[in-house]
Amino acid sequence: MEKSTVDQVKGAFHEAKGAVKESVGQMTNKPELTAEGHDEKIAGKVQQKVGQVERVMEK
């Protein structure tokens, strides 16, 4: 599998995992978990974009 595809898949996974953490943190009133989830969700989005840029650069 190409590195760009791996980055996109991992990014999507981190984004989903971060969204779950963020939601759980909000439901349980734990601001640190909410913040951690938000950060992970943003990092996942960045990783997906890196994969997209790599795919464009491969062509």
N, C-alpha and C positions, 0 to 999 in steps of 0.2 A: 504494500500500500504506500502511496506517495506521502511524503512528509506533510504536504499541504492538506491532504485529506485527513491525516491523523490529527493535525492541529485543529481542524474544523470539528471533528468528532469529539475530541477532548474538550474543546471550548464549549460545545453544546452540552456536554455532560456537566461541566463545572457551572455553567449558567443555570441548568435545571437544579443542580444540587444547592446552589446558592439561593435560588428562589424558594426552595423548600425550607432551608434554614431560616431565611428571612421571615417566611410565613409563620413558622413554629415560634420564632422569637417574638413576633407580634402577638400571637395567641397566648403565649405563656408570660407575656410582659417581661421579657428578658432583653434589654436593649443591646447587650454585648453580643448575643446570638443574632439579633436582627442586623447589627452592623457587620458582623462576620459574614452573614449570608449575602448582604448587599455587596460587600467587597468581592466575594467569590463570584457573584453573578456578573459584576463588571469585568473581572479578570477573565471570565469565560467568554464574554463578548469580545474582549481585546484579542484573545487567543483565536477566536473564529476569524476575526478580521485579518490577523497575521496569516492564517491559512489561506484566506482568499487572495491576499497580496502575493503570497508565494506561488499560488496557482497561476496568477497573471504573469508573474516574472518567469515562470517555467516555459511559457509559450514564446 
